């Protein structure tokens, strides 16, 4: 987690100095619009979780600052591959582990090494997208008790949004009887929000009382196949 924060925190510091953005002085620092898919294999077992992270415009613009562009504004694929490698290495830290947890009937499952990781740049929207798949190792059969995928940064350094709720959650090759659900994060109380917004970007860890409070900010995606 610390490696990831060092990568992002350096960007946040320069953003605060260069762009004078008030929001860069508080938690969260980076906003991501997410998309998520649960992949099933030919036997009908859940075999992976695919994710797409659309970074906010301000962070995206700075992350690519100084990189060469072609006439259409595109960034060379080699530069995007370098960013992807750095981010995936940082996200693999056991503490953050891609901000993703998955359980089957309440029991945690393990992921294999991520695959199909890539970054893309939309010059018109000035936004970066990171996409990747976390294989479920081994694949599992989902029953009526169901599977749950939780997305959250426990430090609230990164905030997620899933527009459309359950419509942002898709099944690839899912058995017909499977039912998909989504539970959004519970809103924070005003006092907690003020405390979070008062934390400077130089402070990498949340106090214990705030760590407990932000646990309710998890996006919970469920699938049951009765």
MDAnalysis code that builds the backbone (N, CA, C; Angstrom):
import MDAnalysis as mda
import numpy as np

u = mda.Universe.empty(678, n_residues=226, atom_resindex=np.repeat(np.arange(226), 3), trajectory=True)
u.add_TopologyAttr("name", ["N", "CA", "C"] * 226)
u.add_TopologyAttr("resid", np.arange(1, 227))
u.add_TopologyAttr("resname", ["UNK", "UNK", "UNK", "UNK", "UNK", "UNK", "UNK", "UNK", "UNK", "UNK", "UNK", "UNK", "UNK", "UNK", "UNK", "UNK", "UNK", "UNK", "UNK", "UNK", "UNK", "UNK", "UNK", "UNK", "UNK", "UNK", "UNK", "UNK", "UNK", "UNK", "UNK", "UNK", "UNK", "UNK", "UNK", "UNK", "UNK", "UNK", "UNK", "UNK", "UNK", "UNK", "UNK", "UNK", "UNK", "UNK", "UNK", "UNK", "UNK", "UNK", "UNK", "UNK", "UNK", "UNK", "UNK", "UNK", "UNK", "UNK", "UNK", "UNK", "UNK", "UNK", "UNK", "UNK", "UNK", "UNK", "UNK", "UNK", "UNK", "UNK", "UNK", "UNK", "UNK", "UNK", "UNK", "UNK", "UNK", "UNK", "UNK", "UNK", "UNK", "UNK", "UNK", "UNK", "UNK", "UNK", "UNK", "UNK", "UNK", "UNK", "UNK", "UNK", "UNK", "UNK", "UNK", "UNK", "UNK", "UNK", "UNK", "UNK", "UNK", "UNK", "UNK", "UNK", "UNK", "UNK", "UNK", "UNK", "UNK", "UNK", "UNK", "UNK", "UNK", "UNK", "UNK", "UNK", "UNK", "UNK", "UNK", "UNK", "UNK", "UNK", "UNK", "UNK", "UNK", "UNK", "UNK", "UNK", "UNK", "UNK", "UNK", "UNK", "UNK", "UNK", "UNK", "UNK", "UNK", "UNK", "UNK", "UNK", "UNK", "UNK", "UNK", "UNK", "UNK", "UNK", "UNK", "UNK", "UNK", "UNK", "UNK", "UNK", "UNK", "UNK", "UNK", "UNK", "UNK", "UNK", "UNK", "UNK", "UNK", "UNK", "UNK", "UNK", "UNK", "UNK", "UNK", "UNK", "UNK", "UNK", "UNK", "UNK", "UNK", "UNK", "UNK", "UNK", "UNK", "UNK", "UNK", "UNK", "UNK", "UNK", "UNK", "UNK", "UNK", "UNK", "UNK", "UNK", "UNK", "UNK", "UNK", "UNK", "UNK", "UNK", "UNK", "UNK", "UNK", "UNK", "UNK", "UNK", "UNK", "UNK", "UNK", "UNK", "UNK", "UNK", "UNK", "UNK", "UNK", "UNK", "UNK", "UNK", "UNK", "UNK", "UNK", "UNK", "UNK", "UNK", "UNK", "UNK", "UNK", "UNK", "UNK", "UNK", "UNK", "UNK"])
u.atoms.positions = np.array([
    [0.829, -1.205, 0.000],
    [0.000, 0.000, 0.000],
    [0.863, 1.255, 0.000],
    [1.958, 1.239, 0.760],
    [2.811, 2.408, 0.836],
    [3.413, 2.738, -0.519],
    [3.774, 1.702, -1.300],
    [4.350, 1.951, -2.620],
    [3.337, 2.658, -3.500],
    [2.088, 2.200, -3.463],
    [1.042, 2.833, -4.251],
    [0.854, 4.271, -3.815],
    [0.828, 4.518, -2.515],
    [0.608, 5.867, -2.017],
    [1.754, 6.792, -2.400],
    [2.984, 6.265, -2.439],
    [4.112, 7.102, -2.828],
    [3.965, 7.549, -4.268],
    [3.492, 6.632, -5.140],
    [3.292, 6.990, -6.541],
    [2.243, 8.078, -6.664],
    [1.100, 7.882, -5.992],
    [0.006, 8.829, -6.085],
    [0.286, 10.113, -5.304],
    [0.920, 9.992, -4.136],
    [1.123, 11.162, -3.291],
    [2.037, 12.187, -3.961],
    [3.028, 11.715, -4.710],
    [3.891, 12.643, -5.425],
    [3.103, 13.462, -6.428],
    [2.156, 12.812, -7.096],
    [1.316, 13.524, -8.044],
    [0.421, 14.525, -7.333],
    [-0.145, 14.120, -6.201],
    [-1.042, 14.987, -5.458],
    [-0.323, 16.249, -4.990],
    [0.929, 16.083, -4.529],
    [1.676, 17.235, -4.025],
    [1.870, 18.273, -5.124],
    [2.255, 17.806, -6.310],
    [2.488, 18.741, -7.406],
    [1.171, 19.358, -7.869],
    [0.107, 18.568, -7.862],
    [-1.205, 19.111, -8.220],
    [-1.579, 20.263, -7.293],
    [-1.363, 20.044, -6.021],
    [-1.722, 21.068, -5.039],
    [-0.904, 22.342, -5.256],
    [0.378, 22.162, -5.611],
    [1.254, 23.317, -5.795],
    [1.003, 24.015, -7.129],
    [0.783, 23.215, -8.177],
    [0.702, 23.774, -9.518],
    [-0.689, 24.281, -9.876],
    [-1.713, 23.530, -9.441],
    [-3.066, 23.877, -9.838],
    [-3.861, 24.546, -8.721],
    [-3.308, 24.556, -7.509],
    [-3.978, 25.176, -6.371],
    [-5.387, 24.633, -6.203],
    [-5.512, 23.307, -6.229],
    [-6.813, 22.658, -6.119],
    [-7.109, 22.372, -4.656],
    [-8.138, 22.959, -4.054],
    [-8.425, 22.728, -2.634],
    [-8.653, 21.266, -2.317],
    [-9.335, 20.526, -3.227],
    [-9.660, 19.133, -2.935],
    [-8.420, 18.272, -2.811],
    [-7.286, 18.742, -3.383],
    [-6.069, 17.950, -3.306],
    [-5.472, 17.959, -1.912],
    [-6.049, 18.758, -1.017],
    [-5.523, 18.861, 0.334],
    [-6.283, 17.975, 1.307],
    [-7.136, 17.105, 0.818],
    [-7.979, 16.318, 1.712],
    [-8.227, 14.937, 1.145],
    [-8.711, 14.042, 2.021],
    [-9.107, 12.717, 1.556],
    [-10.540, 12.769, 1.039],
    [-10.856, 12.093, -0.050],
    [-9.946, 11.335, -0.904],
    [-9.162, 12.247, -1.855],
    [-8.112, 11.689, -2.447],
    [-7.269, 12.454, -3.346],
    [-7.541, 12.136, -4.810],
    [-7.978, 10.928, -5.095],
    [-8.183, 10.472, -6.463],
    [-9.570, 9.856, -6.568],
    [-10.261, 10.177, -7.656],
    [-11.606, 9.653, -7.883],
    [-11.598, 8.722, -9.090],
    [-12.260, 7.584, -8.936],
    [-12.317, 6.581, -9.995],
    [-13.767, 6.198, -10.262],
    [-14.153, 6.261, -11.535],
    [-15.454, 5.725, -11.947],
    [-15.212, 4.290, -12.425],
    [-15.812, 3.334, -11.744],
    [-15.495, 1.940, -11.996],
    [-16.535, 1.189, -12.814],
    [-16.060, 0.136, -13.420],
    [-16.904, -0.855, -14.075],
    [-16.385, -2.217, -13.666],
    [-17.263, -3.195, -13.492],
    [-16.834, -4.493, -12.986],
    [-17.615, -5.617, -13.661],
    [-16.905, -6.708, -13.951],
    [-17.512, -7.878, -14.576],
    [-17.040, -9.141, -13.855],
    [-17.950, -10.053, -13.602],
    [-17.594, -11.356, -13.054],
    [-17.584, -12.341, -14.210],
    [-16.442, -12.968, -14.433],
    [-16.255, -13.855, -15.576],
    [-16.496, -15.305, -15.153],
    [-17.246, -16.036, -15.985],
    [-17.510, -17.452, -15.741],
    [-16.853, -18.286, -16.832],
    [-16.340, -19.469, -16.458],
    [-15.742, -20.357, -17.458],
    [-16.809, -21.244, -18.098],
    [-16.381, -22.150, -18.983],
    [-17.337, -22.983, -19.725],
    [-18.094, -23.953, -18.840],
    [-17.584, -24.214, -17.635],
    [-18.277, -25.095, -16.690],
    [-19.270, -24.331, -15.806],
    [-19.365, -23.015, -16.001],
    [-20.280, -22.212, -15.209],
    [-19.711, -21.784, -13.866],
    [-18.383, -21.923, -13.688],
    [-17.726, -21.511, -12.456],
    [-17.229, -20.069, -12.599],
    [-17.296, -19.311, -11.507],
    [-16.733, -17.962, -11.511],
    [-15.215, -18.071, -11.572],
    [-14.604, -17.449, -12.582],
    [-13.174, -17.636, -12.815],
    [-12.349, -16.348, -12.755],
    [-12.998, -15.192, -12.682],
    [-12.217, -13.960, -12.642],
    [-13.083, -12.727, -12.447],
    [-12.439, -11.652, -12.029],
    [-13.093, -10.360, -11.851],
    [-12.381, -9.351, -12.747],
    [-13.110, -8.826, -13.731],
    [-12.554, -7.815, -14.615],
    [-12.963, -6.439, -14.124],
    [-12.004, -5.522, -14.161],
    [-12.308, -4.172, -13.700],
    [-11.824, -3.132, -14.690],
    [-12.537, -2.019, -14.703],
    [-12.170, -0.873, -15.515],
    [-12.240, 0.355, -14.615],
    [-11.128, 1.091, -14.520],
    [-11.053, 2.269, -13.653],
    [-10.820, 3.510, -14.500],
    [-11.803, 4.393, -14.525],
    [-11.680, 5.662, -15.225],
    [-11.248, 6.714, -14.212],
    [-10.004, 7.192, -14.334],
    [-9.470, 8.166, -13.386],
    [-10.018, 9.560, -13.674],
    [-10.133, 10.363, -12.621],
    [-10.629, 11.728, -12.801],
    [-9.691, 12.517, -13.706],
    [-10.225, 13.551, -14.322],
    [-9.497, 14.304, -15.336],
    [-8.233, 14.952, -14.800],
    [-8.300, 15.509, -13.608],
    [-7.143, 16.204, -13.054],
    [-5.980, 15.251, -12.825],
    [-6.261, 14.117, -12.204],
    [-5.207, 13.140, -11.964],
    [-4.676, 12.586, -13.285],
    [-5.585, 12.283, -14.212],
    [-5.177, 11.722, -15.507],
    [-4.238, 12.662, -16.244],
    [-4.583, 13.948, -16.261],
    [-3.780, 14.924, -16.989],
    [-2.370, 15.013, -16.421],
    [-2.267, 15.062, -15.097],
    [-0.937, 15.171, -14.518],
    [-0.134, 13.879, -14.666],
    [-0.803, 12.745, -14.575],
    [-0.096, 11.465, -14.671],
    [0.648, 11.337, -15.995],
    [0.138, 12.006, -17.039],
    [0.766, 11.919, -18.356],
    [1.542, 13.176, -18.721],
    [1.718, 14.065, -17.753],
    [2.422, 15.315, -18.032],
    [3.841, 15.048, -18.524],
    [4.209, 15.712, -19.623],
    [5.552, 15.591, -20.165],
    [5.740, 14.431, -21.117],
    [4.718, 13.588, -21.278],
    [4.850, 12.453, -22.188],
    [4.593, 12.899, -23.628],
    [5.284, 12.291, -24.594],
    [5.083, 12.679, -25.997],
    [3.680, 12.310, -26.476],
    [3.182, 13.067, -27.437],
    [1.858, 12.819, -28.028],
    [1.984, 12.866, -29.548],
    [1.088, 12.144, -30.222],
    [1.042, 12.263, -31.674],
    [0.086, 13.395, -32.047],
    [-0.172, 13.577, -33.341],
    [-1.009, 14.693, -33.792],
    [-2.433, 14.584, -33.274],
    [-2.897, 13.362, -33.003],
    [-4.257, 13.160, -32.500],
    [-4.328, 13.281, -30.984],
    [-3.166, 13.539, -30.354],
    [-3.149, 13.674, -28.908],
    [-2.942, 12.371, -28.172],
    [-2.708, 11.293, -28.904],
    [-2.527, 10.000, -28.266],
    [-1.121, 9.853, -27.685],
    [-1.039, 9.098, -26.602],
    [0.230, 8.812, -25.937],
    [0.778, 7.499, -26.512],
    [2.075, 7.409, -26.799],
    [2.643, 6.174, -27.342],
    [2.332, 4.964, -26.453],
    [2.085, 3.826, -27.075],
    [1.719, 2.618, -26.336],
    [2.808, 2.207, -25.350],
    [4.066, 2.466, -25.688],
    [5.161, 2.089, -24.786],
    [5.078, 2.863, -23.474],
    [4.673, 4.131, -23.539],
    [4.539, 4.941, -22.325],
    [3.366, 4.452, -21.480],
    [2.274, 4.100, -22.135],
    [1.106, 3.583, -21.411],
    [1.415, 2.225, -20.771],
    [2.203, 1.415, -21.474],
    [2.587, 0.116, -20.910],
    [3.455, 0.298, -19.669],
    [4.311, 1.303, -19.688],
    [5.163, 1.578, -18.534],
    [4.321, 1.987, -17.331],
    [3.360, 2.873, -17.555],
    [2.460, 3.284, -16.470],
    [1.701, 2.088, -15.924],
    [1.206, 1.258, -16.827],
    [0.436, 0.082, -16.406],
    [1.276, -0.824, -15.518],
    [2.506, -1.078, -15.918],
    [3.387, -1.951, -15.135],
    [3.639, -1.384, -13.748],
    [3.880, -0.092, -13.672],
    [4.145, 0.542, -12.373],
    [2.925, 0.462, -11.460],
    [1.765, 0.759, -12.014],
    [0.558, 0.759, -11.202],
    [0.168, -0.649, -10.752],
    [0.307, -1.603, -11.633],
    [-0.068, -2.970, -11.267],
    [0.868, -3.524, -10.192],
    [2.154, -3.175, -10.279],
    [3.104, -3.604, -9.249],
    [2.746, -2.989, -7.905],
    [2.353, -1.708, -7.921],
    [1.996, -1.035, -6.674],
    [0.695, -1.587, -6.100],
    [-0.281, -1.824, -6.964],
    [-1.583, -2.320, -6.509],
    [-1.518, -3.739, -5.971],
    [-0.484, -4.483, -6.339],
    [-0.349, -5.866, -5.872],
    [0.077, -5.951, -4.420],
    [0.431, -4.802, -3.808],
    [0.796, -4.791, -2.399],
    [-0.288, -5.500, -1.585],
    [0.094, -6.419, -0.686],
    [-0.911, -7.198, 0.068],
    [-1.918, -6.354, 0.832],
    [-1.494, -5.160, 1.278],
    [-2.411, -4.335, 2.072],
    [-3.548, -3.760, 1.240],
    [-3.231, -3.377, 0.000],
    [-4.277, -2.820, -0.861],
    [-4.880, -3.902, -1.753],
    [-4.031, -4.689, -2.386],
    [-4.391, -5.782, -3.278],
    [-5.541, -5.410, -4.202],
    [-5.280, -4.387, -5.001],
    [-6.212, -3.949, -6.039],
    [-7.541, -3.445, -5.471],
    [-7.537, -3.102, -4.175],
    [-8.741, -2.594, -3.502],
    [-9.924, -3.551, -3.656],
    [-9.622, -4.828, -3.823],
    [-10.664, -5.810, -4.139],
    [-10.613, -6.998, -3.192],
    [-11.759, -7.343, -2.626],
    [-11.896, -8.551, -1.829],
    [-13.088, -9.346, -2.357],
    [-12.959, -10.656, -2.330],
    [-14.046, -11.491, -2.823],
    [-14.257, -12.656, -1.860],
    [-15.503, -12.936, -1.557],
    [-15.841, -14.022, -0.633],
    [-16.935, -14.897, -1.240],
    [-16.893, -16.164, -0.904],
    [-17.914, -17.129, -1.317],
    [-18.529, -17.703, -0.063],
    [-19.820, -17.484, 0.107],
    [-20.513, -17.916, 1.324],
    [-19.787, -17.401, 2.572],
    [-19.252, -16.189, 2.473],
    [-18.583, -15.562, 3.605],
    [-17.126, -15.922, 3.777],
    [-16.608, -16.833, 2.961],
    [-15.204, -17.249, 3.079],
    [-14.364, -16.565, 1.996],
    [-13.221, -15.966, 2.381],
    [-12.402, -15.242, 1.398],
    [-11.798, -16.162, 0.349],
    [-11.759, -15.685, -0.880],
    [-11.138, -16.409, -1.984],
    [-9.815, -15.744, -2.340],
    [-8.992, -16.462, -3.083],
    [-7.688, -15.929, -3.479],
    [-7.665, -15.636, -4.974],
    [-6.841, -14.648, -5.335],
    [-6.655, -14.279, -6.731],
    [-5.314, -14.792, -7.238],
    [-5.296, -15.128, -8.521],
    [-4.035, -15.408, -9.176],
    [-3.408, -14.112, -9.651],
    [-2.290, -14.201, -10.356],
    [-1.626, -13.012, -10.878],
    [-2.541, -12.315, -11.877],
    [-2.634, -10.984, -11.817],
    [-3.518, -10.264, -12.744],
    [-3.093, -10.468, -14.189],
    [-4.064, -10.357, -15.069],
    [-3.775, -10.531, -16.489],
    [-4.547, -9.482, -17.306],
    [-4.126, -9.349, -18.565],
    [-4.770, -8.433, -19.516],
    [-4.811, -6.991, -18.989],
    [-3.772, -6.580, -18.277],
    [-3.720, -5.212, -17.762],
    [-3.312, -4.254, -18.878],
    [-4.027, -3.152, -18.977],
    [-3.677, -2.145, -19.983],
    [-4.232, -0.790, -19.568],
    [-3.555, 0.247, -20.026],
    [-4.018, 1.611, -19.809],
    [-4.343, 2.237, -21.156],
    [-5.419, 3.005, -21.198],
    [-5.794, 3.713, -22.416],
    [-6.015, 5.182, -22.068],
    [-5.836, 6.023, -23.064],
    [-5.946, 7.465, -22.872],
    [-6.948, 8.024, -23.872],
    [-7.936, 8.749, -23.374],
    [-8.923, 9.408, -24.217],
    [-8.575, 10.892, -24.277],
    [-7.966, 11.357, -25.369],
    [-7.535, 12.759, -25.428],
    [-8.697, 13.751, -25.408],
    [-9.876, 13.338, -25.869],
    [-11.020, 14.247, -25.878],
    [-11.531, 14.484, -24.456],
    [-11.598, 13.420, -23.663],
    [-12.071, 13.547, -22.284],
    [-10.941, 13.857, -21.313],
    [-9.685, 13.722, -21.776],
    [-8.499, 13.920, -20.929],
    [-8.538, 13.006, -19.710],
    [-8.836, 11.723, -19.954],
    [-8.924, 10.764, -18.861],
    [-8.227, 9.455, -19.216],
    [-7.601, 8.894, -18.183],
    [-6.944, 7.601, -18.285],
    [-7.874, 6.492, -17.802],
    [-7.767, 5.339, -18.429],
    [-8.502, 4.162, -17.985],
    [-7.511, 3.023, -17.767],
    [-7.569, 2.414, -16.597],
    [-6.788, 1.215, -16.295],
    [-7.750, 0.042, -16.226],
    [-7.469, -1.006, -16.998],
    [-8.309, -2.200, -16.967],
    [-7.446, -3.426, -16.730],
    [-8.014, -4.415, -16.056],
    [-7.278, -5.637, -15.739],
    [-8.259, -6.699, -15.267],
    [-7.772, -7.937, -15.216],
    [-8.582, -9.042, -14.698],
    [-7.827, -9.750, -13.576],
    [-8.536, -10.017, -12.477],
    [-7.986, -10.804, -11.378],
    [-8.582, -12.201, -11.449],
    [-7.787, -13.217, -11.813],
    [-8.310, -14.581, -11.886],
    [-8.649, -15.119, -10.494],
    [-9.765, -15.801, -10.366],
    [-10.111, -16.482, -9.119],
    [-9.443, -17.849, -9.159],
    [-8.600, -18.122, -8.185],
    [-7.771, -19.322, -8.198],
    [-7.994, -20.154, -6.931],
    [-8.676, -21.313, -7.069],
    [-9.259, -21.865, -8.291],
    [-10.649, -21.289, -8.550],
    [-11.181, -21.470, -9.780],
    [-12.553, -21.048, -10.053],
    [-13.532, -21.733, -9.094],
    [-14.654, -21.055, -8.833],
    [-15.599, -21.579, -7.844],
    [-17.015, -21.628, -8.411],
    [-17.789, -22.569, -7.899],
    [-19.197, -22.687, -8.263],
    [-20.009, -21.846, -7.279],
    [-20.888, -21.014, -7.800],
    [-21.708, -20.145, -6.956],
    [-23.061, -20.794, -6.714],
    [-23.483, -20.793, -5.450],
    [-24.782, -21.364, -5.115],
    [-25.688, -20.279, -4.554],
    [-26.729, -20.682, -3.831],
    [-27.707, -19.730, -3.305],
    [-27.118, -18.813, -2.240],
    [-26.035, -19.249, -1.584],
    [-25.406, -18.377, -0.575],
    [-24.682, -17.215, -1.229],
    [-24.197, -17.450, -2.420],
    [-23.679, -16.364, -3.235],
    [-22.234, -15.982, -3.032],
    [-21.770, -15.168, -3.956],
    [-20.424, -14.622, -3.949],
    [-20.527, -13.114, -3.781],
    [-19.550, -12.513, -3.112],
    [-19.562, -11.067, -2.889],
    [-18.211, -10.472, -3.264],
    [-18.249, -9.407, -4.048],
    [-17.042, -8.677, -4.425],
    [-17.122, -7.293, -3.797],
    [-16.126, -6.949, -2.975],
    [-16.093, -5.652, -2.301],
    [-14.957, -4.806, -2.863],
    [-15.286, -3.582, -3.250],
    [-14.300, -2.646, -3.780],
    [-14.208, -1.448, -2.843],
    [-13.010, -1.198, -2.337],
    [-12.814, -0.067, -1.430],
    [-11.341, 0.122, -1.122],
    [-10.933, 1.384, -1.009],
    [-9.618, 1.704, -0.467],
    [-9.808, 1.982, 1.019],
    [-9.308, 1.108, 1.903],
    [-9.534, 1.295, 3.338],
    [-8.922, 2.563, 3.904],
    [-7.971, 3.163, 3.184],
    [-7.375, 4.419, 3.646],
    [-8.116, 5.635, 3.101],
    [-9.063, 5.406, 2.196],
    [-9.843, 6.468, 1.561],
    [-8.957, 7.450, 0.811],
    [-7.793, 6.983, 0.378],
    [-6.926, 7.791, -0.483],
    [-7.545, 7.882, -1.869],
    [-8.192, 6.782, -2.273],
    [-8.879, 6.694, -3.556],
    [-10.359, 6.456, -3.286],
    [-11.226, 7.202, -3.963],
    [-12.672, 7.032, -3.824],
    [-13.240, 6.473, -5.119],
    [-14.122, 5.493, -4.993],
    [-14.737, 4.850, -6.147],
    [-16.185, 5.295, -6.310],
    [-16.634, 5.278, -7.566],
    [-18.034, 5.530, -7.876],
    [-18.438, 4.544, -8.972],
    [-19.611, 3.946, -8.809],
    [-20.137, 3.017, -9.809],
    [-21.484, 3.541, -10.274],
    [-21.452, 4.299, -11.358],
    [-22.681, 4.894, -11.859],
    [-23.608, 3.811, -12.404],
    [-24.874, 3.908, -12.054],
    [-25.829, 2.907, -12.501],
    [-25.996, 1.769, -11.521],
    [-25.204, 1.769, -10.434],
    [-25.369, 0.728, -9.418],
    [-25.182, -0.662, -9.983],
    [-26.202, -1.501, -9.848],
    [-26.094, -2.888, -10.294],
    [-25.897, -2.969, -11.806],
    [-26.310, -1.943, -12.540],
    [-26.119, -1.953, -13.995],
    [-24.647, -1.825, -14.372],
    [-23.815, -1.382, -13.430],
    [-22.364, -1.318, -13.677],
    [-21.706, -2.673, -13.483],
    [-22.481, -3.652, -12.994],
    [-21.950, -4.978, -12.681],
    [-22.503, -5.968, -13.698],
    [-21.617, -6.637, -14.435],
    [-22.043, -7.551, -15.491],
    [-21.445, -8.930, -15.282],
    [-22.122, -9.929, -15.825],
    [-21.621, -11.296, -15.788],
    [-21.268, -11.752, -17.190],
    [-20.071, -12.272, -17.370],
    [-19.623, -12.763, -18.664],
    [-19.729, -14.289, -18.655],
    [-20.664, -14.828, -19.435],
    [-20.857, -16.278, -19.476],
    [-21.558, -16.821, -18.252],
    [-22.319, -15.979, -17.548],
    [-22.986, -16.411, -16.312],
    [-24.146, -17.351, -16.597],
    [-24.353, -18.378, -15.762],
    [-25.530, -19.237, -15.895],
    [-26.807, -18.401, -15.824],
    [-27.833, -18.825, -16.520],
    [-29.058, -18.037, -16.654],
    [-29.732, -17.765, -15.315],
    [-29.597, -18.676, -14.349],
    [-30.298, -18.508, -13.076],
    [-29.626, -17.535, -12.115],
    [-28.442, -17.054, -12.452],
    [-27.717, -16.169, -11.535],
    [-28.380, -14.804, -11.433],
    [-28.405, -14.275, -10.211],
    [-28.990, -12.967, -9.950],
    [-27.916, -12.033, -9.392],
    [-27.855, -10.841, -9.968],
    [-26.825, -9.871, -9.620],
    [-27.402, -8.780, -8.722],
    [-26.606, -8.359, -7.720],
    [-27.045, -7.322, -6.806],
    [-25.931, -6.348, -6.493],
    [-26.318, -5.220, -5.920],
    [-25.348, -4.177, -5.576],
    [-25.840, -3.423, -4.351],
    [-24.914, -3.209, -3.395],
    [-25.216, -2.390, -2.226],
    [-24.217, -1.237, -2.196],
    [-24.701, 0.005, -2.343],
    [-23.793, 1.157, -2.349],
    [-23.252, 1.447, -0.967],
    [-22.189, 2.232, -0.885],
    [-21.646, 2.619, 0.421],
    [-22.669, 3.423, 1.218],
    [-22.618, 3.269, 2.522],
    [-23.455, 4.103, 3.381],
    [-22.803, 5.484, 3.503],
    [-23.595, 6.544, 3.469],
    [-23.008, 7.895, 3.539],
    [-22.354, 8.161, 4.884],
    [-21.307, 8.949, 4.846],
    [-20.624, 9.356, 6.072],
    [-21.413, 10.480, 6.755],
    [-21.294, 10.549, 8.056],
    [-21.929, 11.649, 8.771],
    [-21.114, 12.925, 8.553],
    [-21.732, 14.099, 8.693],
    [-21.040, 15.371, 8.409],
    [-19.751, 15.570, 9.206],
    [-19.726, 15.143, 10.456],
    [-18.527, 15.327, 11.278],
    [-17.357, 14.543, 10.701],
    [-17.610, 13.279, 10.315],
    [-16.545, 12.449, 9.739],
    [-16.061, 13.038, 8.424],
    [-16.979, 13.528, 7.615],
    [-16.588, 14.142, 6.351],
    [-15.670, 15.340, 6.585],
    [-16.001, 16.174, 7.563],
    [-15.160, 17.335, 7.849],
    [-13.770, 16.915, 8.296],
    [-13.696, 15.861, 9.111],
    [-12.398, 15.380, 9.578],
    [-11.560, 14.856, 8.419],
    [-12.183, 14.133, 7.510],
    [-11.467, 13.597, 6.354],
    [-10.960, 14.724, 5.457],
    [-11.783, 15.724, 5.259],
    [-11.386, 16.834, 4.400],
    [-10.319, 17.710, 5.039],
    [-10.111, 17.566, 6.319],
    [-9.091, 18.375, 6.997],
    [-7.719, 17.717, 6.984],
    [-7.633, 16.476, 6.528],
    [-6.359, 15.755, 6.541],
    [-5.476, 16.230, 5.388],
    [-4.242, 16.646, 5.648],
    [-3.358, 17.134, 4.578],
    [-2.841, 15.984, 3.721],
    [-2.423, 16.260, 2.484],
    [-1.928, 15.217, 1.595],
    [-0.653, 14.550, 2.083],
    [0.070, 15.203, 3.002],
    [1.306, 14.613, 3.520],
    [1.032, 13.485, 4.519],
    [-0.199, 13.416, 5.018],
    [-0.551, 12.356, 5.971],
    [-1.061, 11.156, 5.199],
    [-0.279, 10.068, 5.213],
    [-0.593, 8.907, 4.378],
    [-1.576, 7.937, 5.022],
    [-1.644, 7.933, 6.363],
    [-2.505, 6.972, 7.047],
    [-3.624, 7.686, 7.792],
    [-4.785, 7.059, 7.821],
    [-5.900, 7.613, 8.571],
    [-5.779, 7.248, 10.048],
    [-6.251, 8.129, 10.943],
    [-6.338, 7.750, 12.360],
    [-7.295, 6.564, 12.523],
    [-7.126, 5.816, 13.599],
    [-7.905, 4.600, 13.796],
    [-9.407, 4.861, 13.759],
    [-9.867, 5.942, 14.387],
    [-11.305, 6.205, 14.411],
    [-11.861, 6.463, 13.013],
    [-11.053, 7.081, 12.137],
    [-11.507, 7.332, 10.778],
    [-11.400, 6.086, 9.909],
    [-10.405, 5.237, 10.176],
    [-10.314, 3.965, 9.438],
    [-11.563, 3.128, 9.677],
    [-12.042, 3.139, 10.908],
    [-13.250, 2.392, 11.235],
    [-14.451, 2.979, 10.511],
    [-14.511, 4.303, 10.442],
    [-15.657, 4.969, 9.817],
    [-15.728, 4.700, 8.317],
    [-14.568, 4.701, 7.628],
    [-14.603, 4.573, 6.174],
    [-14.800, 3.124, 5.715],
    [-14.805, 2.182, 6.644],
    [-15.081, 0.797, 6.250],
    [-16.484, 0.654, 5.659],
    [-17.357, 1.573, 5.992],
    [-18.719, 1.512, 5.470],
    [-18.814, 2.013, 4.031],
    [-17.685, 2.444, 3.451],
    [-17.696, 2.991, 2.104],
    [-17.442, 1.944, 1.030],
    [-17.504, 0.686, 1.384],
    [-17.271, -0.389, 0.417],
    [-18.439, -0.511, -0.558],
    [-18.094, -0.716, -1.832],
    [-19.095, -1.057, -2.847],
    [-19.221, -2.576, -2.863],
    [-20.402, -3.082, -2.612],
    [-20.605, -4.529, -2.491],
    [-21.427, -5.049, -3.670],
    [-20.796, -5.931, -4.440],
    [-21.458, -6.557, -5.584],
    [-21.687, -8.032, -5.274],
    [-22.898, -8.516, -5.497],
    [-23.225, -9.891, -5.146],
    [-23.788, -10.659, -6.343],
    [-23.540, -11.970, -6.344],
    [-24.132, -12.851, -7.340],
    [-24.583, -14.113, -6.621],
    [-25.837, -14.495, -6.845],
    [-26.374, -15.740, -6.309],
    [-26.916, -16.572, -7.466],
    [-26.596, -17.852, -7.441],
    [-27.027, -18.755, -8.511],
    [-27.779, -19.917, -7.890],
    [-29.045, -19.704, -7.488],
    [-29.808, -20.763, -6.805],
    [-30.148, -21.935, -7.714],
])
